[in-house]
Structure formats: C-alpha cells, structure tokens
Amino acid sequence: MSAANPIRVLTGIKPSGTPHLGNYVGAIRPTVRASRQSGIDSFLFLADYHALISTHEPARVQRSTLEIAATWIACGLDPERVTFYRQSDIPEIPELAWLLACVGGKGMLNRAHAYKAMVDLNATAGREPDDGVSVGLFLYPVLMAADILMFNAHRVPVGRDQIQHVEMARDLASSFNHRYGEHFTLPQAEIDEQVATLPGLDGRKMSKSYDNVIPLFAPREQLRRLIMGIVTDSRAPGEPKPTDGNAIFQIYQAFATAEETAALARDFAAGLAWSEAKERLFERIDREIAPMRAAYDELIAHPQRVEAILQAGAAKARAIATPFAQRLRRAVGLRPLTELAEAPAATAPAKAARPLVKQYRETDGRFYFKLTDARGHVLLQSAGFDSPREAGQAVARLRADGWAACADLHARVQAHADAATIEAALAALRDDS
C-alpha cells in the first residue's frame, strides 16, 4: 500500500508479569522497529480487560499496566508516530464485542484452544467440564476480535498459538458483513518465522514458567550477577568451546553486531574462559539496556507522564472508534426513534450471503477445512490432513459430488447440521463456480 493508504498493524500487549530479555528480543524490539517503517500505521494497546481473566488483584493490574507501558516507551516506542492506548479507555471495544457475540455461534467458541484446554484438564481431573471456566475466558476470542475489528487492522502479528483467534475474528467479521453490509476488513495473521528466542539461566528457553529469566530492567549489579550465574559446562579456560547450544553465545548474538559475534566465536574456538565470556556478555547487554533502564526508572517514578501518554493515545484511537461505533449501531438498528420517518418500512435487500469453504492450518501443523452457511455457522468441520493438497482434494470432492456421495470422507469430516442443509450449501457453492 502507498503512504496515503498505509497498512494498519495492530498488536495487543497483556499487562502481566515483569518483562525479561527474551520478551525484549523476541517481541518488543522488533515491534518497535517495525512501527518506524514507512507505510505502516501501528496500533499498540495494553490489553487490561484481557488481564482481568487471570488476574484478580486490582493493585497488580494497575501496577502491571504502568510497568508494561513504561517498558515500551523506554524501549523506543514513539507515541507521536503510533497509536498507543489502554484497551479499557476505549468503551467502544466491549460494545463491539457484544455486537459480534450476537452474530457468532457458540460452537465456534467451544473450539477455542484456551477453552478446550480447560475442558480437557477438567475431564482428566474428573471435574465438571466447565469447572473454573469464567464467561470472560469463554468470550476471550470475541473481545480479541473486537480489538482487531474496531480499527479494521490489516495485519495482526501473533504467535502460532494465536492464529486461531485471528481466524475467529475473520469469521465474526464475515458473519457481521453478511448480515449488515460490508463494514469490516478481514484481518490477516502475521507470523514471523524468524522470531528470536533466548535461552535462560539454565539453558532452556527463557520463560517465567521455568523461573530462569533475566529481567529486562534489572539494576546493573543484579544483571551482572544473573549473567555470571548462567549454567555452563565444565570446559576449562584454554579448551575450545562450541557455539552450538552455547547459551552465552546465543544471548550475545541477539545483542551484538555480526562482527562482534564473529569475534566471540573465534575467541570461544581459541579457549576463552566462561567467566570472561560472561563478563563480555554482561557489558554488551548493559551497553544497550542502560539508557532504556534510565528512561524506564524515570517513567516509573512519574506515572502521571505515562498516564498522559495513554490518554493522548486514547484520544487518537477514539477519533476512529467513536464514529465507527456509531455507524455500526445504525447498521444493526440501534438508531434514534426520531429517524423512523427516514427509514422505509421495507429496506432494499442486502447482497445475498453465500456459503463458504475455508481451508487453514492449525498450530499442530496439520491442514483443516470447514464449510459454513451464509450466517457463518459451521456445517462441516474436518479433522486434520497431512498436507494442504489432501485437504484441497477432499474439498473438491465434496463440492463436486456432495456429502452423501462422499461416504468415505465421513470419518474425516464432522457434520454439524442435517444432510439436507449440507447438500443445499454444497449445491450453492457449485452454482457459484
């Protein structure tokens, strides 16, 4: 797209926990850099409504919001260039979530990964299927869809475990558009296959769940102590050390230039001592982090500055959200009664919606398809296929021959409607071909 029609990219940031070096290298730094590209219109928001699903301590929610906002600003996010806002400052978002919930099917939410994981966990423990499942957890994908669709984002950078939520946003947008006219852009999930991951203190992936993280803005001396505590093998000074599987080398590579990385590789081959390597790693990380740490500490000490930035971002976001929400209200019939005279008793029929077949890849690496009716309700849902070609061949057979004629596929495809409804939808697809 041209500069006049920029690509809108939306990223949600859940305010929970303390950011660590892995978060910085894998998400914060690349997102900040991407936000500076020409032709990109970046929207970044603090997903504090989402945080309420798992965090029930008000002070912790508030503190985490401050810490995460301060982190992103300190790491170079330019509030003047991007739209940076707090989710709860945009009341149009939960309103849109309700409008979407009214066109979405419960069956779709039953298949959401987080909900299914809870149900499976309960089944294993012998509990009721919905034990401990809040309405917030169940409706999480609808609120996420509202986050995306409120600003008609073109791209949504997500990890593979979040692809399903973007697909659900597309499904809800399609259902709404079919019923009320074209209002929403269908978003695309953007997967970065080159996302950097850092090893933690014990050599495993840096993760809070492993308790092996290095906090992003740890004070200088604490940072040094943590780095000096990274687990290494027993190779003595003077012994060559490999770079493969070398946590110190991998972390250093994420911060250093190509020349610096090559020099460290040569030094390891020449027998560099682990203690010297750790000291070099500490100095290299601190060189990049120290100025940001100072900016972060200043923001934490003055939360009113962060609040002012978020309020300015909310004003920018609501300049888009408020008129768009008004348009959506009118679309669904939430209009002033004084406008009754303007609306004819029988409106012109909207463009007829059609059934749809969608093929997609899930996080298990397998390929699936589903058939939906004109309202977006799922009629057929396949099991996983090993290749997109196999899934496509199954779709082609169903379209050409019909559900009844493909009895051998019935074990691979689950029906969610009666045979006559499915056959009618497949016939409509053949008519469109």
C-alpha positions in Angstrom: 0.0 0.0 0.0 1.1 3.6 -0.6 1.8 6.1 2.2 -1.6 7.5 1.5 -3.1 4.1 2.2 -0.9 2.6 4.9 -1.0 -0.9 6.2 -2.6 -0.9 9.6 -0.9 -3.3 12.0 -2.4 -4.0 15.4 -0.6 -5.5 18.4 -2.0 -6.3 21.8 0.2 -6.3 24.9 -1.1 -8.1 28.0 -0.1 -6.2 31.2 1.1 -9.1 33.3 4.4 -10.0 34.8 7.8 -8.3 34.5 9.3 -8.2 31.0 12.6 -10.1 30.5 15.4 -10.1 27.9 13.5 -12.8 25.9 10.4 -10.5 25.7 12.6 -7.7 24.5 14.5 -9.6 21.8 11.5 -11.6 20.6 8.7 -9.0 20.7 9.4 -5.6 22.0 12.5 -4.6 19.9 11.2 -6.0 16.6 7.8 -4.4 17.1 9.3 -1.0 17.9 11.5 -1.2 14.8 8.6 -2.2 12.6 6.5 0.7 13.9 9.1 3.1 12.4 8.7 1.7 8.8 7.1 3.9 6.2 3.7 2.8 5.0 2.9 1.2 8.4 0.2 2.5 10.7 0.8 0.9 14.0 -1.8 0.4 16.7 -0.5 -1.0 20.0 -2.7 -1.4 23.1 -2.4 -2.6 26.6 -4.9 -5.4 26.9 -6.0 -4.7 30.5 -9.5 -6.2 30.0 -7.9 -9.4 29.0 -5.7 -9.3 32.1 -8.8 -9.5 34.3 -9.4 -13.0 33.1 -6.5 -14.4 35.1 -5.5 -11.6 37.4 -7.9 -10.7 40.2 -5.7 -8.4 42.2 -6.6 -4.7 41.4 -3.3 -3.3 42.5 -1.4 -5.8 40.5 -3.4 -5.0 37.3 -2.7 -1.3 37.8 1.0 -1.8 38.6 1.5 -4.1 35.6 -0.2 -1.6 33.3 2.3 1.1 34.4 5.3 -1.2 34.1 4.4 -2.6 30.6 3.5 0.9 29.3 6.8 2.3 30.7 8.7 -0.6 29.2 7.5 0.0 25.7 8.0 3.8 25.8 11.5 3.3 27.3 12.4 0.8 24.6 11.8 3.5 21.9 8.1 3.3 21.0 7.2 6.8 19.7 3.7 7.7 20.9 3.6 10.5 18.3 4.2 8.1 15.5 1.9 5.2 16.6 -1.5 4.9 18.3 -0.6 3.6 21.8 -3.6 3.2 24.1 -5.1 1.3 27.0 -7.9 -1.1 26.0 -10.2 0.0 28.8 -10.0 3.6 27.7 -11.9 2.7 24.5 -15.5 1.8 25.6 -16.5 1.2 22.0 -14.4 -2.1 22.1 -16.6 -4.0 24.6 -19.7 -2.6 22.9 -18.4 -4.1 19.6 -17.7 -7.4 21.4 -21.4 -7.6 22.2 -22.4 -6.9 18.6 -20.1 -9.6 17.4 -21.3 -12.0 20.1 -24.8 -11.6 18.7 -23.7 -12.9 15.2 -21.2 -15.5 16.4 -22.0 -19.1 17.1 -21.4 -20.8 20.5 -19.9 -23.8 18.6 -17.1 -21.6 17.4 -16.2 -20.6 20.9 -16.4 -24.3 22.0 -13.4 -24.9 19.7 -11.2 -22.1 21.1 -7.9 -23.6 22.3 -7.9 -22.0 25.8 -11.4 -23.2 26.5 -10.8 -26.7 25.1 -7.7 -26.9 27.2 -9.7 -26.1 30.4 -12.4 -28.7 29.5 -9.7 -31.3 28.8 -8.0 -30.6 32.1 -11.3 -30.9 33.9 -12.1 -34.2 32.2 -8.7 -35.6 33.2 -9.3 -34.5 36.8 -12.8 -35.9 36.8 -14.5 -32.5 37.3 -17.4 -30.9 35.5 -16.4 -29.8 32.0 -16.9 -26.1 32.8 -15.5 -26.1 36.3 -13.4 -22.9 36.8 -14.3 -21.6 33.4 -15.3 -17.9 33.6 -17.5 -16.2 31.0 -14.6 -14.0 30.4 -12.4 -16.9 29.4 -15.1 -18.3 27.1 -15.7 -15.0 25.4 -12.0 -14.1 25.2 -11.9 -14.7 21.4 -14.8 -12.3 20.9 -13.2 -9.5 22.8 -9.9 -10.1 20.9 -11.9 -9.9 17.6 -13.4 -6.6 18.8 -9.9 -5.3 19.5 -8.9 -6.1 15.9 -12.0 -5.2 14.0 -12.7 -1.9 15.8 -9.7 -0.5 13.9 -10.0 -2.6 10.8 -6.5 -3.9 11.1 -5.0 -5.4 8.0 -2.3 -7.4 9.8 -2.1 -8.8 13.4 1.3 -10.2 14.4 0.8 -13.3 16.6 2.5 -16.4 17.6 1.3 -19.7 16.2 -0.9 -20.4 19.3 -2.9 -17.2 18.5 -3.6 -17.8 14.8 -7.0 -19.3 15.7 -8.1 -16.0 17.3 -7.4 -14.1 14.2 -9.3 -16.7 12.2 -12.2 -16.3 14.6 -12.1 -12.5 14.1 -12.3 -13.1 10.3 -15.3 -15.4 10.8 -17.1 -12.9 13.1 -16.4 -10.1 10.6 -17.7 -12.2 7.7 -20.9 -13.0 9.6 -21.5 -9.4 10.5 -20.7 -8.2 7.0 -23.1 -10.8 5.5 -25.9 -9.7 7.8 -25.5 -5.9 7.9 -23.4 -5.0 4.9 -19.6 -4.5 4.4 -18.2 -2.8 7.5 -15.1 -4.8 8.5 -11.8 -5.5 6.8 -10.9 -9.2 7.2 -7.6 -9.3 9.1 -4.6 -11.4 8.3 -2.5 -13.2 10.9 1.2 -12.3 10.5 3.6 -15.0 11.7 7.3 -14.1 12.0 9.1 -17.4 11.4 12.4 -15.8 12.5 11.3 -14.7 16.0 14.3 -14.8 18.2 14.2 -16.9 21.3 16.8 -16.7 24.1 18.0 -19.4 26.4 17.5 -18.7 30.1 19.8 -19.1 33.1 19.5 -22.9 32.9 19.9 -23.2 29.1 16.2 -23.8 28.5 14.1 -21.3 26.7 13.8 -18.1 28.8 10.4 -18.3 30.3 8.7 -17.2 33.6 7.3 -20.7 33.8 10.8 -22.1 34.1 11.9 -19.3 36.6 15.0 -18.8 34.5 14.6 -15.3 33.3 16.8 -12.2 33.3 14.5 -9.1 34.0 14.8 -6.6 31.2 15.5 -3.6 33.5 17.3 -5.4 36.4 19.7 -3.0 38.1 23.2 -3.2 36.7 24.7 -5.2 39.5 21.8 -7.6 39.6 22.1 -8.0 35.8 25.8 -8.9 36.2 25.1 -11.4 39.0 22.4 -13.1 36.9 24.6 -13.4 33.8 27.5 -14.7 35.9 25.1 -17.4 37.1 24.2 -18.8 33.6 24.8 -22.5 33.6 27.8 -23.7 31.5 29.7 -26.9 31.1 33.0 -28.0 32.7 35.3 -27.0 29.8 38.3 -25.2 31.4 40.0 -22.0 30.2 42.1 -22.8 27.2 39.8 -25.5 26.0 37.8 -24.8 22.7 34.1 -24.3 23.3 31.4 -24.8 20.6 28.9 -22.1 19.8 26.0 -24.5 19.1 24.0 -25.0 22.2 26.1 -22.3 23.9 23.7 -20.1 25.9 26.2 -17.3 26.4 26.9 -17.2 22.6 23.2 -17.3 21.7 22.3 -14.4 24.0 25.3 -12.4 22.9 24.4 -12.9 19.3 21.0 -11.3 19.9 22.6 -8.1 21.0 25.9 -7.9 19.2 26.8 -6.9 15.6 27.8 -9.5 13.1 31.5 -8.5 13.6 31.2 -8.8 17.4 29.5 -12.1 17.1 32.2 -13.5 14.8 34.9 -12.3 17.1 33.3 -14.1 20.1 33.0 -17.3 18.0 36.8 -17.1 17.3 37.6 -16.5 20.9 35.5 -19.5 22.0 37.3 -21.7 19.5 40.6 -20.4 21.0 39.6 -21.4 24.5 38.0 -18.2 26.0 37.2 -18.8 29.7 33.5 -18.9 30.6 34.0 -16.2 33.2 35.5 -13.9 30.6 32.7 -14.7 28.1 30.1 -13.9 30.7 31.7 -10.6 31.5 31.8 -9.7 27.8 28.1 -10.7 27.5 27.2 -8.5 30.5 28.9 -5.4 29.2 27.4 -5.9 25.7 23.8 -6.2 27.1 24.2 -3.4 29.6 25.5 -1.1 26.8 22.1 -1.4 25.0 19.9 -1.7 28.0 21.4 1.0 30.3 19.9 4.1 28.6 16.5 2.4 28.4 16.7 1.4 32.0 17.3 5.0 33.0 14.3 6.1 30.9 12.2 3.3 32.5 13.1 4.2 36.0 12.2 7.9 35.3 8.8 6.9 33.9 8.0 4.6 36.9 8.9 7.4 39.2 6.4 9.7 37.4 3.4 7.6 36.5 1.5 10.8 35.6 3.7 11.1 32.5 2.7 7.6 31.4 -1.0 8.3 32.1 -0.8 11.4 29.9 0.7 9.4 27.0 -2.0 6.8 27.3 -4.7 9.4 27.4 -3.3 11.1 24.3 -3.3 7.7 22.6 -6.8 7.0 23.7 -7.9 10.3 22.1 -6.3 9.3 18.8 -7.9 5.8 19.0 -11.4 7.2 19.9 -11.3 9.6 17.0 -11.6 6.4 14.9 -13.6 4.2 17.2 -16.4 6.6 18.1 -17.7 7.4 14.6 -17.2 3.8 13.5 -19.2 2.5 16.5 -22.0 5.0 15.6 -22.0 3.6 12.1 -22.2 0.0 13.5 -25.0 0.9 15.8 -27.0 2.3 12.9 -26.3 -0.8 10.9 -27.8 -3.1 13.5 -30.8 -0.9 14.1 -29.7 1.0 17.3 -31.0 4.3 16.0 -32.8 7.3 17.4 -36.6 6.8 17.1 -36.8 10.3 15.6 -35.3 8.8 12.4 -38.1 6.3 11.8 -39.5 8.5 9.1 -36.3 8.3 7.2 -36.3 4.6 7.0 -38.7 2.9 4.6 -40.8 0.1 6.0 -39.1 -2.4 3.8 -35.4 -1.8 3.1 -33.8 -2.9 -0.1 -32.5 -6.4 0.2 -28.8 -6.7 1.0 -26.5 -8.7 -1.2 -27.3 -12.3 -0.6 -24.7 -14.0 1.5 -23.4 -17.4 0.4 -22.0 -20.5 2.0 -18.2 -20.6 2.3 -15.4 -23.2 2.5 -12.3 -22.1 4.3 -9.0 -24.0 4.4 -6.5 -23.3 7.1 -3.5 -24.6 9.1 -3.7 -25.2 12.8 -1.0 -24.9 15.4 -0.5 -28.7 15.3 0.9 -28.2 11.7 -2.0 -30.1 10.1 -4.4 -28.7 7.5 -8.2 -28.3 8.0 -11.2 -27.0 6.3 -14.7 -26.1 7.3 -18.0 -25.4 5.5 -20.1 -22.5 6.9 -23.6 -21.3 5.9 -24.5 -17.8 4.9 -24.6 -16.7 8.5 -21.2 -18.1 9.3 -22.4 -21.1 11.2 -20.3 -24.2 10.8 -21.9 -27.1 8.8 -18.9 -29.3 8.3 -15.6 -29.4 10.2 -12.8 -31.6 9.0 -10.2 -33.5 11.0 -6.5 -32.7 10.2 -4.9 -33.6 6.9 -1.2 -34.1 6.5 -0.9 -31.7 3.5 -2.9 -28.8 2.0 -3.2 -30.9 -1.1 -5.1 -33.7 0.7 -7.4 -31.1 2.4 -8.0 -29.4 -1.0 -8.8 -32.7 -2.7 -11.3 -33.5 0.0 -13.0 -30.1 -0.5 -13.0 -30.6 -4.3 -14.8 -33.9 -4.0 -17.4 -32.6 -1.6 -18.1 -29.6 -3.8 -18.4 -31.8 -6.9 -20.1 -34.9 -5.6 -21.9 -33.8 -2.4 -22.0 -35.0 1.1 -23.9 -38.2 0.6 -21.7 -39.4 -2.3 -18.5 -39.0 -0.2 -19.3 -41.5 2.4 -15.6 -42.5 2.8 -14.9 -38.9 4.0 -17.5 -39.0 6.8 -14.9 -40.4 9.2 -12.6 -37.4 8.4 -15.3 -34.7 8.5 -17.7 -34.0 11.3 -21.2 -32.8 10.4 -22.8 -30.0 12.5 -26.1 -29.9 10.5 -28.5 -32.3 8.8 -27.6 -33.8 5.5 -30.2 -31.7 3.5 -28.8 -28.5 4.9 -25.2 -29.5 4.0 -26.2 -30.7 0.5 -28.0 -27.3 -0.1 -24.9 -25.4 0.9 -22.6 -27.5 -1.4 -25.1 -27.1 -4.2 -25.0 -23.3 -3.7 -21.2 -23.5 -3.9 -21.4 -25.4 -7.2 -23.8 -22.8 -8.6 -21.2 -20.1 -7.7 -18.4 -21.9 -9.6 
